[in-house]
Amino acid sequence: MGFSRNRAEYALKELADEEEPRAELVVAWLIDHPDIEVGVTLNQTASYPPPPPPPPKKKIPYTTFVFIGGCLLIKEGGGEARRVGCL
């Protein structure tokens, strides 16, 4: 059997009148007050599901200009090279 950290801390606050509440007193208080619900405080981290993966990157078309043997070749978007002109 176990108790959440929030409930145990709440029980310690409720038993603050005691000089040093023993573990037996805290457990007895928790057993006697099973109906008390304690929420998560702001300084505690809650477990969240991981974020979704980023969307895939878009392919950006590109143009490559190549000058070979006196001819200018253009290759657009990774396709076939075409000759534009020769000197």
N, C-alpha and C positions, 0 to 999 in steps of 0.2 A: 504494500500500500504506500502511496506517495502523495505529497501535497505540492501544489504549484508554488513557485517562489513568491508570487503575488499574495497568495493566501497566507503563507508563512510570515511575510513581512507585515501584513495587516494584523495578524495575530500578535506579533511582537509589539506593534503600536497600541493595540488594545490592552496588552498586559504591561504597559509602560509604568503603571503604578508600582509594580514589583521592582525591587532594586535591581536584581538580575534574574529575569525569568528563566527558569531551568527548561531544558528540552521537554521534560515530562509535562510541564504546565502548558507549553505551546502545543504539544500534540493533543493533550486533553482538551484544550480550547478548540482546536481544529475539529476534533471528533464531535464535540458538543455543538458546534455551529456549522453543520455541513451545508446549510442552505445559503450561506453568504457567498455571493459572487463578487470577485474583485476583477476589474478590467485592467488592461495593459496601460501603464503610465507612459507619458511621452518620452521619458529618458530610456525606455527599454526598446530594443529592436524586435520587431516581429518578423517572422519568416515569410517572405513573399516569393511568388514563383519567379523564375528567371525571366528577364525581358526577352521578347521575341527576337529572332535573328534579323539582322538588317536586310533590306531588300537587295536583290542582286544588282550589281552595277550594270548600267547601260553601256553597250558598246558604242563608242563614238567613231563615226567614219573618219578616215584619215586619207590624206593624199601624199604619195611619195613621188618626188621628181628625181629621175636618174638621167645622167648624161653619159651615154656609152657610144664610143666610136663615132662621135660627131652627131649623134641623134639624141633627141630629148624624148624620154619615155615617162609616161605618167601611170601610176598604179593607184587606183582609188579604192578605198575601203577594203583592202585586202584582196581585191579581185585580180583579174588578168591585167598585165601591163599593156598599154597601147602606145604606139608611136605617134608623137605629135608632129615632129618635123626633124629634118636633118640639114646639116650645113654642107 
